[in-house]
């Protein structure tokens, strides 16, 4: 079956779907960040769900240089 004119084929559509998925993830992360008043608060919420320490998440992300080598 041929694609309609000016419509992407299945192969061409894959990068568009991947980009849309990435954008949806970024928007979901932004929404989570907006619910919290700081990076530390968000890190603590993530840490509570994953069983790690919020400070460790911040250090691993390189957001707190004083904790990076601890």
Secondary structure, DSSP 8 states (H G I E B T S, - for coil): ----TT---HHHHHHHHHHHHHHHHHHHHHHHHHHSSSHHHHHHHHHHHHTS-HHHHHHHTTS-GGGTT-
